[in-house]
């Protein structure tokens, strides 16, 4: 299986932990401060990615069965948005 890279752009004013899972197995994780970019590795496309508050662990957003190679987390009108 070829490795897939995901570039994560943190556009919110909070430290964010990003985690990639294949099924129940944690594949990759990173923590990005506000304005930072990090790269995560996955074993294949079609993985689940979760974004959590870096301090509390509270889930902010998720994207299931993801195939994108870049995601940006932003805050619009009080809602966390993945683009």
PyMOL Python script that loads the backbone (N, CA, C, O; Angstrom):
from pymol import cmd

cmd.read_pdbstr("""\
ATOM      1  N   UNK A   1       0.841  -1.177   0.000  1.00  0.00           N
ATOM      2  CA  UNK A   1       0.000   0.000   0.000  1.00  0.00           C
ATOM      3  C   UNK A   1       0.890   1.246   0.000  1.00  0.00           C
ATOM      4  O   UNK A   1       1.792   1.355   0.831  1.00  0.00           O
ATOM      5  N   UNK A   2       0.652   2.175  -0.909  1.00  0.00           N
ATOM      6  CA  UNK A   2       1.441   3.402  -0.978  1.00  0.00           C
ATOM      7  C   UNK A   2       0.988   4.393   0.089  1.00  0.00           C
ATOM      8  O   UNK A   2      -0.198   4.482   0.407  1.00  0.00           O
ATOM      9  N   UNK A   3       1.939   5.128   0.632  1.00  0.00           N
ATOM     10  CA  UNK A   3       1.612   6.135   1.647  1.00  0.00           C
ATOM     11  C   UNK A   3       0.953   7.342   0.990  1.00  0.00           C
ATOM     12  O   UNK A   3       1.284   7.710  -0.137  1.00  0.00           O
ATOM     13  N   UNK A   4       0.031   7.943   1.700  1.00  0.00           N
ATOM     14  CA  UNK A   4      -0.663   9.149   1.282  1.00  0.00           C
ATOM     15  C   UNK A   4      -0.330  10.236   2.287  1.00  0.00           C
ATOM     16  O   UNK A   4      -0.303   9.981   3.491  1.00  0.00           O
ATOM     17  N   UNK A   5      -0.075  11.449   1.804  1.00  0.00           N
ATOM     18  CA  UNK A   5       0.186  12.565   2.706  1.00  0.00           C
ATOM     19  C   UNK A   5      -1.008  13.497   2.741  1.00  0.00           C
ATOM     20  O   UNK A   5      -1.658  13.736   1.723  1.00  0.00           O
ATOM     21  N   UNK A   6      -1.288  14.015   3.916  1.00  0.00           N
ATOM     22  CA  UNK A   6      -2.329  15.020   4.100  1.00  0.00           C
ATOM     23  C   UNK A   6      -1.684  16.249   4.719  1.00  0.00           C
ATOM     24  O   UNK A   6      -1.017  16.155   5.749  1.00  0.00           O
ATOM     25  N   UNK A   7      -1.883  17.394   4.096  1.00  0.00           N
ATOM     26  CA  UNK A   7      -1.400  18.660   4.648  1.00  0.00           C
ATOM     27  C   UNK A   7      -2.562  19.312   5.382  1.00  0.00           C
ATOM     28  O   UNK A   7      -3.627  19.535   4.806  1.00  0.00           O
ATOM     29  N   UNK A   8      -2.348  19.614   6.655  1.00  0.00           N
ATOM     30  CA  UNK A   8      -3.377  20.209   7.501  1.00  0.00           C
ATOM     31  C   UNK A   8      -3.001  21.653   7.802  1.00  0.00           C
ATOM     32  O   UNK A   8      -1.906  21.925   8.296  1.00  0.00           O
ATOM     33  N   UNK A   9      -3.913  22.583   7.504  1.00  0.00           N
ATOM     34  CA  UNK A   9      -3.734  24.011   7.756  1.00  0.00           C
ATOM     35  C   UNK A   9      -4.658  24.409   8.908  1.00  0.00           C
ATOM     36  O   UNK A   9      -5.879  24.302   8.794  1.00  0.00           O
ATOM     37  N   UNK A  10      -4.078  24.864  10.008  1.00  0.00           N
ATOM     38  CA  UNK A  10      -4.868  25.282  11.167  1.00  0.00           C
ATOM     39  C   UNK A  10      -5.108  26.789  11.084  1.00  0.00           C
ATOM     40  O   UNK A  10      -4.199  27.581  11.334  1.00  0.00           O
ATOM     41  N   UNK A  11      -6.323  27.180  10.734  1.00  0.00           N
ATOM     42  CA  UNK A  11      -6.676  28.589  10.583  1.00  0.00           C
ATOM     43  C   UNK A  11      -7.511  29.110  11.754  1.00  0.00           C
ATOM     44  O   UNK A  11      -8.084  30.196  11.664  1.00  0.00           O
ATOM     45  N   UNK A  12      -7.588  28.353  12.848  1.00  0.00           N
ATOM     46  CA  UNK A  12      -8.337  28.835  14.012  1.00  0.00           C
ATOM     47  C   UNK A  12      -7.358  29.256  15.108  1.00  0.00           C
ATOM     48  O   UNK A  12      -6.178  28.909  15.063  1.00  0.00           O
ATOM     49  N   UNK A  13      -7.853  29.997  16.078  1.00  0.00           N
ATOM     50  CA  UNK A  13      -7.014  30.525  17.154  1.00  0.00           C
ATOM     51  C   UNK A  13      -6.975  29.563  18.337  1.00  0.00           C
ATOM     52  O   UNK A  13      -7.234  29.945  19.478  1.00  0.00           O
ATOM     53  N   UNK A  14      -6.642  28.300  18.037  1.00  0.00           N
ATOM     54  CA  UNK A  14      -6.602  27.253  19.048  1.00  0.00           C
ATOM     55  C   UNK A  14      -5.598  26.198  18.593  1.00  0.00           C
ATOM     56  O   UNK A  14      -5.456  25.931  17.400  1.00  0.00           O
ATOM     57  N   UNK A  15      -4.921  25.616  19.543  1.00  0.00           N
ATOM     58  CA  UNK A  15      -4.034  24.492  19.226  1.00  0.00           C
ATOM     59  C   UNK A  15      -4.913  23.291  18.901  1.00  0.00           C
ATOM     60  O   UNK A  15      -5.836  22.970  19.650  1.00  0.00           O
ATOM     61  N   UNK A  16      -4.622  22.622  17.772  1.00  0.00           N
ATOM     62  CA  UNK A  16      -5.465  21.537  17.288  1.00  0.00           C
ATOM     63  C   UNK A  16      -4.647  20.260  17.104  1.00  0.00           C
ATOM     64  O   UNK A  16      -3.540  20.283  16.566  1.00  0.00           O
ATOM     65  N   UNK A  17      -5.216  19.149  17.563  1.00  0.00           N
ATOM     66  CA  UNK A  17      -4.621  17.842  17.313  1.00  0.00           C
ATOM     67  C   UNK A  17      -5.396  17.191  16.177  1.00  0.00           C
ATOM     68  O   UNK A  17      -6.623  17.106  16.219  1.00  0.00           O
ATOM     69  N   UNK A  18      -4.668  16.730  15.157  1.00  0.00           N
ATOM     70  CA  UNK A  18      -5.278  16.018  14.035  1.00  0.00           C
ATOM     71  C   UNK A  18      -4.858  14.555  14.132  1.00  0.00           C
ATOM     72  O   UNK A  18      -3.688  14.255  14.369  1.00  0.00           O
ATOM     73  N   UNK A  19      -5.822  13.639  13.948  1.00  0.00           N
ATOM     74  CA  UNK A  19      -5.545  12.207  14.046  1.00  0.00           C
ATOM     75  C   UNK A  19      -6.159  11.491  12.858  1.00  0.00           C
ATOM     76  O   UNK A  19      -7.324  11.715  12.527  1.00  0.00           O
ATOM     77  N   UNK A  20      -5.376  10.626  12.212  1.00  0.00           N
ATOM     78  CA  UNK A  20      -5.859   9.810  11.098  1.00  0.00           C
ATOM     79  C   UNK A  20      -6.023   8.376  11.591  1.00  0.00           C
ATOM     80  O   UNK A  20      -5.136   7.807  12.228  1.00  0.00           O
ATOM     81  N   UNK A  21      -7.181   7.814  11.277  1.00  0.00           N
ATOM     82  CA  UNK A  21      -7.490   6.427  11.626  1.00  0.00           C
ATOM     83  C   UNK A  21      -7.856   5.638  10.379  1.00  0.00           C
ATOM     84  O   UNK A  21      -8.500   6.161   9.469  1.00  0.00           O
ATOM     85  N   UNK A  22      -7.443   4.379  10.344  1.00  0.00           N
ATOM     86  CA  UNK A  22      -7.954   3.395   9.390  1.00  0.00           C
ATOM     87  C   UNK A  22      -8.680   2.375  10.240  1.00  0.00           C
ATOM     88  O   UNK A  22      -8.057   1.596  10.961  1.00  0.00           O
ATOM     89  N   UNK A  23     -10.008   2.383  10.150  1.00  0.00           N
ATOM     90  CA  UNK A  23     -10.792   1.564  11.062  1.00  0.00           C
ATOM     91  C   UNK A  23     -10.586   2.085  12.474  1.00  0.00           C
ATOM     92  O   UNK A  23     -10.801   3.267  12.741  1.00  0.00           O
ATOM     93  N   UNK A  24     -10.170   1.207  13.378  1.00  0.00           N
ATOM     94  CA  UNK A  24      -9.915   1.613  14.767  1.00  0.00           C
ATOM     95  C   UNK A  24      -8.434   1.839  15.046  1.00  0.00           C
ATOM     96  O   UNK A  24      -8.049   2.089  16.189  1.00  0.00           O
ATOM     97  N   UNK A  25      -7.610   1.755  14.020  1.00  0.00           N
ATOM     98  CA  UNK A  25      -6.170   1.881  14.199  1.00  0.00           C
ATOM     99  C   UNK A  25      -5.706   3.306  13.938  1.00  0.00           C
ATOM    100  O   UNK A  25      -5.945   3.857  12.864  1.00  0.00           O
ATOM    101  N   UNK A  26      -5.033   3.906  14.934  1.00  0.00           N
ATOM    102  CA  UNK A  26      -4.453   5.236  14.779  1.00  0.00           C
ATOM    103  C   UNK A  26      -3.230   5.112  13.886  1.00  0.00           C
ATOM    104  O   UNK A  26      -2.312   4.348  14.181  1.00  0.00           O
ATOM    105  N   UNK A  27      -3.220   5.868  12.788  1.00  0.00           N
ATOM    106  CA  UNK A  27      -2.143   5.793  11.806  1.00  0.00           C
ATOM    107  C   UNK A  27      -1.154   6.940  11.965  1.00  0.00           C
ATOM    108  O   UNK A  27       0.057   6.740  11.873  1.00  0.00           O
ATOM    109  N   UNK A  28      -1.675   8.153  12.205  1.00  0.00           N
ATOM    110  CA  UNK A  28      -0.822   9.331  12.243  1.00  0.00           C
ATOM    111  C   UNK A  28      -1.479  10.406  13.093  1.00  0.00           C
ATOM    112  O   UNK A  28      -2.704  10.470  13.193  1.00  0.00           O
ATOM    113  N   UNK A  29      -0.657  11.249  13.704  1.00  0.00           N
ATOM    114  CA  UNK A  29      -1.172  12.348  14.500  1.00  0.00           C
ATOM    115  C   UNK A  29      -0.207  13.525  14.440  1.00  0.00           C
ATOM    116  O   UNK A  29       0.995  13.336  14.255  1.00  0.00           O
ATOM    117  N   UNK A  30      -0.723  14.725  14.594  1.00  0.00           N
ATOM    118  CA  UNK A  30       0.109  15.920  14.706  1.00  0.00           C
ATOM    119  C   UNK A  30      -0.653  16.963  15.510  1.00  0.00           C
ATOM    120  O   UNK A  30      -1.876  16.901  15.638  1.00  0.00           O
ATOM    121  N   UNK A  31       0.086  17.915  16.043  1.00  0.00           N
ATOM    122  CA  UNK A  31      -0.507  19.032  16.767  1.00  0.00           C
ATOM    123  C   UNK A  31      -0.038  20.308  16.077  1.00  0.00           C
ATOM    124  O   UNK A  31       1.158  20.507  15.867  1.00  0.00           O
ATOM    125  N   UNK A  32      -0.996  21.174  15.725  1.00  0.00           N
ATOM    126  CA  UNK A  32      -0.685  22.428  15.043  1.00  0.00           C
ATOM    127  C   UNK A  32      -1.190  23.603  15.858  1.00  0.00           C
ATOM    128  O   UNK A  32      -2.360  23.650  16.238  1.00  0.00           O
ATOM    129  N   UNK A  33      -0.317  24.536  16.121  1.00  0.00           N
ATOM    130  CA  UNK A  33      -0.691  25.780  16.779  1.00  0.00           C
ATOM    131  C   UNK A  33      -1.428  26.666  15.781  1.00  0.00           C
ATOM    132  O   UNK A  33      -1.407  26.382  14.584  1.00  0.00           O
ATOM    133  N   UNK A  34      -2.077  27.731  16.245  1.00  0.00           N
ATOM    134  CA  UNK A  34      -2.783  28.627  15.328  1.00  0.00           C
ATOM    135  C   UNK A  34      -1.866  29.110  14.198  1.00  0.00           C
ATOM    136  O   UNK A  34      -0.752  29.574  14.440  1.00  0.00           O
ATOM    137  N   UNK A  35      -2.357  28.992  12.965  1.00  0.00           N
ATOM    138  CA  UNK A  35      -1.619  29.430  11.793  1.00  0.00           C
ATOM    139  C   UNK A  35      -0.585  28.452  11.274  1.00  0.00           C
ATOM    140  O   UNK A  35       0.023  28.706  10.233  1.00  0.00           O
ATOM    141  N   UNK A  36      -0.365  27.348  11.959  1.00  0.00           N
ATOM    142  CA  UNK A  36       0.639  26.378  11.522  1.00  0.00           C
ATOM    143  C   UNK A  36       0.075  25.383  10.521  1.00  0.00           C
ATOM    144  O   UNK A  36      -1.136  25.206  10.389  1.00  0.00           O
ATOM    145  N   UNK A  37       1.000  24.747   9.826  1.00  0.00           N
ATOM    146  CA  UNK A  37       0.685  23.701   8.857  1.00  0.00           C
ATOM    147  C   UNK A  37       1.459  22.459   9.288  1.00  0.00           C
ATOM    148  O   UNK A  37       2.623  22.563   9.675  1.00  0.00           O
ATOM    149  N   UNK A  38       0.829  21.289   9.227  1.00  0.00           N
ATOM    150  CA  UNK A  38       1.540  20.045   9.502  1.00  0.00           C
ATOM    151  C   UNK A  38       1.147  19.004   8.462  1.00  0.00           C
ATOM    152  O   UNK A  38       0.115  19.116   7.801  1.00  0.00           O
ATOM    153  N   UNK A  39       1.988  17.999   8.334  1.00  0.00           N
ATOM    154  CA  UNK A  39       1.762  16.924   7.372  1.00  0.00           C
ATOM    155  C   UNK A  39       1.581  15.617   8.122  1.00  0.00           C
ATOM    156  O   UNK A  39       2.364  15.276   9.008  1.00  0.00           O
ATOM    157  N   UNK A  40       0.538  14.897   7.750  1.00  0.00           N
ATOM    158  CA  UNK A  40       0.260  13.584   8.339  1.00  0.00           C
ATOM    159  C   UNK A  40       0.392  12.532   7.251  1.00  0.00           C
ATOM    160  O   UNK A  40       0.131  12.797   6.077  1.00  0.00           O
ATOM    161  N   UNK A  41       0.801  11.339   7.655  1.00  0.00           N
ATOM    162  CA  UNK A  41       0.903  10.228   6.717  1.00  0.00           C
ATOM    163  C   UNK A  41      -0.219   9.236   6.967  1.00  0.00           C
ATOM    164  O   UNK A  41      -0.590   8.965   8.110  1.00  0.00           O
ATOM    165  N   UNK A  42      -0.748   8.704   5.885  1.00  0.00           N
ATOM    166  CA  UNK A  42      -1.763   7.646   5.969  1.00  0.00           C
ATOM    167  C   UNK A  42      -1.312   6.512   5.054  1.00  0.00           C
ATOM    168  O   UNK A  42      -0.512   6.722   4.143  1.00  0.00           O
ATOM    169  N   UNK A  43      -1.817   5.340   5.295  1.00  0.00           N
ATOM    170  CA  UNK A  43      -1.432   4.190   4.479  1.00  0.00           C
ATOM    171  C   UNK A  43      -2.164   4.148   3.147  1.00  0.00           C
ATOM    172  O   UNK A  43      -1.697   3.510   2.204  1.00  0.00           O
ATOM    173  N   UNK A  44      -3.315   4.825   3.058  1.00  0.00           N
ATOM    174  CA  UNK A  44      -4.098   4.807   1.826  1.00  0.00           C
ATOM    175  C   UNK A  44      -5.155   5.887   1.903  1.00  0.00           C
ATOM    176  O   UNK A  44      -5.424   6.435   2.972  1.00  0.00           O
ATOM    177  N   UNK A  45      -5.752   6.189   0.763  1.00  0.00           N
ATOM    178  CA  UNK A  45      -6.883   7.117   0.740  1.00  0.00           C
ATOM    179  C   UNK A  45      -8.083   6.420   1.388  1.00  0.00           C
ATOM    180  O   UNK A  45      -8.100   5.196   1.522  1.00  0.00           O
ATOM    181  N   UNK A  46      -9.071   7.196   1.780  1.00  0.00           N
ATOM    182  CA  UNK A  46     -10.267   6.626   2.385  1.00  0.00           C
ATOM    183  C   UNK A  46     -10.154   6.478   3.889  1.00  0.00           C
ATOM    184  O   UNK A  46     -10.827   5.629   4.474  1.00  0.00           O
ATOM    185  N   UNK A  47      -9.324   7.278   4.527  1.00  0.00           N
ATOM    186  CA  UNK A  47      -9.140   7.232   5.971  1.00  0.00           C
ATOM    187  C   UNK A  47     -10.061   8.232   6.656  1.00  0.00           C
ATOM    188  O   UNK A  47     -10.615   9.123   6.013  1.00  0.00           O
ATOM    189  N   UNK A  48     -10.218   8.075   7.961  1.00  0.00           N
ATOM    190  CA  UNK A  48     -11.008   9.000   8.778  1.00  0.00           C
ATOM    191  C   UNK A  48     -10.045   9.941   9.495  1.00  0.00           C
ATOM    192  O   UNK A  48      -9.012   9.504  10.003  1.00  0.00           O
ATOM    193  N   UNK A  49     -10.378  11.229   9.538  1.00  0.00           N
ATOM    194  CA  UNK A  49      -9.535  12.192  10.239  1.00  0.00           C
ATOM    195  C   UNK A  49     -10.383  12.973  11.230  1.00  0.00           C
ATOM    196  O   UNK A  49     -11.488  13.418  10.919  1.00  0.00           O
ATOM    197  N   UNK A  50      -9.838  13.128  12.426  1.00  0.00           N
ATOM    198  CA  UNK A  50     -10.521  13.832  13.515  1.00  0.00           C
ATOM    199  C   UNK A  50      -9.663  15.006  13.955  1.00  0.00           C
ATOM    200  O   UNK A  50      -8.440  14.893  14.041  1.00  0.00           O
ATOM    201  N   UNK A  51     -10.310  16.136  14.233  1.00  0.00           N
ATOM    202  CA  UNK A  51      -9.637  17.335  14.712  1.00  0.00           C
ATOM    203  C   UNK A  51     -10.159  17.626  16.114  1.00  0.00           C
ATOM    204  O   UNK A  51     -11.366  17.724  16.335  1.00  0.00           O
ATOM    205  N   UNK A  52      -9.223  17.764  17.060  1.00  0.00           N
ATOM    206  CA  UNK A  52      -9.596  17.945  18.458  1.00  0.00           C
ATOM    207  C   UNK A  52      -8.904  19.169  19.041  1.00  0.00           C
ATOM    208  O   UNK A  52      -7.826  19.564  18.594  1.00  0.00           O
ATOM    209  N   UNK A  53      -9.547  19.766  20.053  1.00  0.00           N
ATOM    210  CA  UNK A  53      -8.934  20.838  20.827  1.00  0.00           C
ATOM    211  C   UNK A  53      -7.671  20.268  21.451  1.00  0.00           C
ATOM    212  O   UNK A  53      -7.730  19.260  22.155  1.00  0.00           O
ATOM    213  N   UNK A  54      -6.522  20.901  21.201  1.00  0.00           N
ATOM    214  CA  UNK A  54      -5.254  20.393  21.696  1.00  0.00           C
ATOM    215  C   UNK A  54      -5.127  20.390  23.205  1.00  0.00           C
ATOM    216  O   UNK A  54      -4.301  19.656  23.747  1.00  0.00           O
ATOM    217  N   UNK A  55      -5.925  21.193  23.903  1.00  0.00           N
ATOM    218  CA  UNK A  55      -5.849  21.266  25.366  1.00  0.00           C
ATOM    219  C   UNK A  55      -6.836  20.331  26.052  1.00  0.00           C
ATOM    220  O   UNK A  55      -6.494  19.693  27.048  1.00  0.00           O
ATOM    221  N   UNK A  56      -8.067  20.240  25.525  1.00  0.00           N
ATOM    222  CA  UNK A  56      -9.113  19.482  26.210  1.00  0.00           C
ATOM    223  C   UNK A  56      -9.404  18.120  25.577  1.00  0.00           C
ATOM    224  O   UNK A  56      -9.969  17.245  26.232  1.00  0.00           O
ATOM    225  N   UNK A  57      -9.027  17.935  24.317  1.00  0.00           N
ATOM    226  CA  UNK A  57      -9.340  16.698  23.608  1.00  0.00           C
ATOM    227  C   UNK A  57     -10.744  16.671  23.015  1.00  0.00           C
ATOM    228  O   UNK A  57     -11.136  15.678  22.402  1.00  0.00           O
ATOM    229  N   UNK A  58     -11.507  17.750  23.190  1.00  0.00           N
ATOM    230  CA  UNK A  58     -12.876  17.819  22.660  1.00  0.00           C
ATOM    231  C   UNK A  58     -12.838  17.837  21.134  1.00  0.00           C
ATOM    232  O   UNK A  58     -12.074  18.594  20.534  1.00  0.00           O
ATOM    233  N   UNK A  59     -13.666  17.000  20.512  1.00  0.00           N
ATOM    234  CA  UNK A  59     -13.722  16.939  19.053  1.00  0.00           C
ATOM    235  C   UNK A  59     -14.301  18.234  18.484  1.00  0.00           C
ATOM    236  O   UNK A  59     -15.339  18.716  18.938  1.00  0.00           O
ATOM    237  N   UNK A  60     -13.617  18.783  17.491  1.00  0.00           N
ATOM    238  CA  UNK A  60     -14.059  19.999  16.820  1.00  0.00           C
ATOM    239  C   UNK A  60     -14.705  19.698  15.477  1.00  0.00           C
ATOM    240  O   UNK A  60     -15.729  20.283  15.125  1.00  0.00           O
ATOM    241  N   UNK A  61     -14.102  18.784  14.732  1.00  0.00           N
ATOM    242  CA  UNK A  61     -14.590  18.438  13.394  1.00  0.00           C
ATOM    243  C   UNK A  61     -14.032  17.073  13.010  1.00  0.00           C
ATOM    244  O   UNK A  61     -13.072  16.586  13.607  1.00  0.00           O
ATOM    245  N   UNK A  62     -14.652  16.468  12.003  1.00  0.00           N
ATOM    246  CA  UNK A  62     -14.153  15.191  11.484  1.00  0.00           C
ATOM    247  C   UNK A  62     -14.537  15.062  10.029  1.00  0.00           C
ATOM    248  O   UNK A  62     -15.496  15.677   9.563  1.00  0.00           O
ATOM    249  N   UNK A  63     -13.786  14.266   9.330  1.00  0.00           N
ATOM    250  CA  UNK A  63     -14.096  13.961   7.930  1.00  0.00           C
ATOM    251  C   UNK A  63     -13.864  12.468   7.767  1.00  0.00           C
ATOM    252  O   UNK A  63     -12.739  11.987   7.904  1.00  0.00           O
ATOM    253  N   UNK A  64     -14.920  11.749   7.478  1.00  0.00           N
ATOM    254  CA  UNK A  64     -14.848  10.308   7.326  1.00  0.00           C
ATOM    255  C   UNK A  64     -14.628   9.945   5.860  1.00  0.00           C
ATOM    256  O   UNK A  64     -15.087  10.647   4.958  1.00  0.00           O
ATOM    257  N   UNK A  65     -13.923   8.842   5.638  1.00  0.00           N
ATOM    258  CA  UNK A  65     -13.625   8.349   4.301  1.00  0.00           C
ATOM    259  C   UNK A  65     -12.985   9.448   3.441  1.00  0.00           C
ATOM    260  O   UNK A  65     -13.382   9.668   2.296  1.00  0.00           O
ATOM    261  N   UNK A  66     -11.998  10.126   4.010  1.00  0.00           N
ATOM    262  CA  UNK A  66     -11.338  11.251   3.359  1.00  0.00           C
ATOM    263  C   UNK A  66     -10.403  10.788   2.253  1.00  0.00           C
ATOM    264  O   UNK A  66      -9.699   9.789   2.406  1.00  0.00           O
ATOM    265  N   UNK A  67     -10.395  11.507   1.146  1.00  0.00           N
ATOM    266  CA  UNK A  67      -9.459  11.246   0.058  1.00  0.00           C
ATOM    267  C   UNK A  67      -8.708  12.501  -0.348  1.00  0.00           C
ATOM    268  O   UNK A  67      -7.923  12.470  -1.296  1.00  0.00           O
ATOM    269  N   UNK A  68      -8.937  13.619   0.363  1.00  0.00           N
ATOM    270  CA  UNK A  68      -8.257  14.877   0.047  1.00  0.00           C
ATOM    271  C   UNK A  68      -6.789  14.795   0.461  1.00  0.00           C
ATOM    272  O   UNK A  68      -6.435  14.025   1.353  1.00  0.00           O
ATOM    273  N   UNK A  69      -5.940  15.588  -0.185  1.00  0.00           N
ATOM    274  CA  UNK A  69      -4.533  15.639   0.213  1.00  0.00           C
ATOM    275  C   UNK A  69      -4.216  16.911   1.005  1.00  0.00           C
ATOM    276  O   UNK A  69      -3.083  17.109   1.443  1.00  0.00           O
ATOM    277  N   UNK A  70      -5.232  17.777   1.185  1.00  0.00           N
ATOM    278  CA  UNK A  70      -5.061  18.996   1.958  1.00  0.00           C
ATOM    279  C   UNK A  70      -6.400  19.372   2.591  1.00  0.00           C
ATOM    280  O   UNK A  70      -7.437  19.340   1.928  1.00  0.00           O
ATOM    281  N   UNK A  71      -6.372  19.727   3.876  1.00  0.00           N
ATOM    282  CA  UNK A  71      -7.568  20.184   4.577  1.00  0.00           C
ATOM    283  C   UNK A  71      -7.229  21.409   5.410  1.00  0.00           C
ATOM    284  O   UNK A  71      -6.154  21.500   6.003  1.00  0.00           O
ATOM    285  N   UNK A  72      -8.163  22.347   5.443  1.00  0.00           N
ATOM    286  CA  UNK A  72      -8.025  23.558   6.243  1.00  0.00           C
ATOM    287  C   UNK A  72      -9.166  23.608   7.240  1.00  0.00           C
ATOM    288  O   UNK A  72     -10.330  23.450   6.871  1.00  0.00           O
ATOM    289  N   UNK A  73      -8.832  23.829   8.508  1.00  0.00           N
ATOM    290  CA  UNK A  73      -9.835  23.988   9.555  1.00  0.00           C
ATOM    291  C   UNK A  73      -9.962  25.477   9.847  1.00  0.00           C
ATOM    292  O   UNK A  73      -8.986  26.139  10.200  1.00  0.00           O
ATOM    293  N   UNK A  74     -11.181  25.996   9.694  1.00  0.00           N
ATOM    294  CA  UNK A  74     -11.434  27.413   9.976  1.00  0.00           C
ATOM    295  C   UNK A  74     -12.708  27.536  10.802  1.00  0.00           C
ATOM    296  O   UNK A  74     -13.450  26.568  10.969  1.00  0.00           O
ATOM    297  N   UNK A  75     -12.950  28.732  11.312  1.00  0.00           N
ATOM    298  CA  UNK A  75     -14.124  29.014  12.127  1.00  0.00           C
ATOM    299  C   UNK A  75     -14.940  30.089  11.427  1.00  0.00           C
ATOM    300  O   UNK A  75     -14.447  31.189  11.177  1.00  0.00           O
ATOM    301  N   UNK A  76     -16.200  29.762  11.110  1.00  0.00           N
ATOM    302  CA  UNK A  76     -17.089  30.706  10.438  1.00  0.00           C
ATOM    303  C   UNK A  76     -18.440  30.707  11.143  1.00  0.00           C
ATOM    304  O   UNK A  76     -19.083  29.665  11.271  1.00  0.00           O
ATOM    305  N   UNK A  77     -18.864  31.878  11.596  1.00  0.00           N
ATOM    306  CA  UNK A  77     -20.151  32.028  12.275  1.00  0.00           C
ATOM    307  C   UNK A  77     -20.317  31.049  13.432  1.00  0.00           C
ATOM    308  O   UNK A  77     -21.399  30.498  13.634  1.00  0.00           O
ATOM    309  N   UNK A  78     -19.242  30.833  14.191  1.00  0.00           N
ATOM    310  CA  UNK A  78     -19.305  29.959  15.347  1.00  0.00           C
ATOM    311  C   UNK A  78     -19.246  28.471  15.044  1.00  0.00           C
ATOM    312  O   UNK A  78     -19.395  27.652  15.951  1.00  0.00           O
ATOM    313  N   UNK A  79     -19.028  28.102  13.771  1.00  0.00           N
ATOM    314  CA  UNK A  79     -18.962  26.681  13.377  1.00  0.00           C
ATOM    315  C   UNK A  79     -17.589  26.366  12.794  1.00  0.00           C
ATOM    316  O   UNK A  79     -17.009  27.173  12.068  1.00  0.00           O
ATOM    317  N   UNK A  80     -17.082  25.191  13.120  1.00  0.00           N
ATOM    318  CA  UNK A  80     -15.822  24.739  12.564  1.00  0.00           C
ATOM    319  C   UNK A  80     -16.083  24.165  11.176  1.00  0.00           C
ATOM    320  O   UNK A  80     -16.966  23.328  10.994  1.00  0.00           O
ATOM    321  N   UNK A  81     -15.301  24.626  10.202  1.00  0.00           N
ATOM    322  CA  UNK A  81     -15.507  24.255   8.811  1.00  0.00           C
ATOM    323  C   UNK A  81     -14.228  23.615   8.271  1.00  0.00           C
ATOM    324  O   UNK A  81     -13.134  24.136   8.487  1.00  0.00           O
ATOM    325  N   UNK A  82     -14.363  22.487   7.569  1.00  0.00           N
ATOM    326  CA  UNK A  82     -13.249  21.850   6.873  1.00  0.00           C
ATOM    327  C   UNK A  82     -13.369  22.104   5.376  1.00  0.00           C
ATOM    328  O   UNK A  82     -14.398  21.816   4.766  1.00  0.00           O
ATOM    329  N   UNK A  83     -12.322  22.638   4.803  1.00  0.00           N
ATOM    330  CA  UNK A  83     -12.301  22.854   3.343  1.00  0.00           C
ATOM    331  C   UNK A  83     -11.024  22.299   2.764  1.00  0.00           C
ATOM    332  O   UNK A  83     -10.809  22.378   1.554  1.00  0.00           O
TER     333      UNK A  83
END
""", "prot")
cmd.dss("prot")
cmd.show_as("cartoon", "prot")
cmd.util.cbc("prot")
cmd.orient("prot")
